[in-house]
Amino acid sequence: MGKLNLEVVTPEKVMVSQEVDIVVAPGTMGEFGVLENHVPFLSGIEPGELRFSSGSQTERFLVTTGFSEVSNNKVSILVDAAEKATEIDVERARKAMERAKERLAMDRGREDVDFLRAEAALKRAIVRIRISEKKM
């Protein structure tokens, strides 16, 4: 099997820069996979699980919103945040989920609550918990 060059970049740092055999990412139109010689395309990235393998080694990351570009056997994923599945703090994610649920349960007429932000926080927390449970 041929190789792809994968880069996962956040505003803070380059999280991944390596050759891989396959990449599976959470696109805005659904999960997509990329192998060698894939047709070039762009996609938005939704909060979810990013997986990639090289040989028998598979790594998993949580990624938040962003976009990806596939071109010339290179996959570039630019996201707001990414973290290794093995480093997710499940208790912190559960607390964030509860806070977001509390905000979303408030009266929608309140001006001091940003409901869109609370919905995004809830989605990120749920994805973190789901991904962390897979590693066990």
C-alpha positions, 0 to 999 in steps of 0.5 A, spaced: 500 500 500 502 506 498 503 512 503 500 519 504 503 525 507 498 527 513 498 533 517 494 535 522 494 543 524 491 547 530 492 554 531 497 552 537 501 547 533 502 541 528 499 535 532 501 530 526 506 530 520 507 523 518 506 518 512 500 514 513 497 508 509 489 511 510 486 517 513 479 517 516 476 523 518 469 526 520 467 531 514 461 535 514 457 531 509 459 525 513 465 521 515 470 520 509 476 515 508 483 517 504 488 512 500 493 513 496 492 517 489 485 519 492 482 524 487 483 532 490 477 535 494 476 539 500 471 538 506 469 541 512 471 538 518 466 537 524 467 535 531 469 527 531 474 522 531 480 522 526 483 516 525 489 514 521 494 508 520 501 506 518 502 499 518 499 495 524 499 502 528 492 506 528 492 512 532 485 516 534 484 524 535 478 528 537 478 534 532 473 540 532 471 544 527 475 546 521 477 543 514 481 539 510 484 538 503 486 532 499 491 533 493 497 529 491 497 524 496 497 529 502 492 530 507 492 537 510 487 537 516 486 544 519 482 544 525 481 549 531 483 544 536 485 536 536 487 531 542 489 524 542 484 520 544 488 517 550 489 524 553 482 526 553 480 528 560 473 524 561 471 527 567 472 534 565 468 532 558 462 530 563 463 536 567 463 541 560 457 536 558 453 538 564 454 545 564 452 546 557 446 542 558 444 547 564 445 553 559 441 550 554 435 548 559 435 556 560 429 560 558 431 562 550 429 569 551 435 570 556 440 575 553 446 573 558 446 566 555 450 564 548 445 558 546 449 557 540 456 556 544 452 552 549 450 547 543 457 547 540 460 545 547 455 540 548 457 537 542 464 537 543 463 534 550 459 528 547 464 527 542 470 527 547 466 522 551 464 517 546 471 517 543 474 516 550 470 510 551 472 507 545 479 507 547 478 502 553 
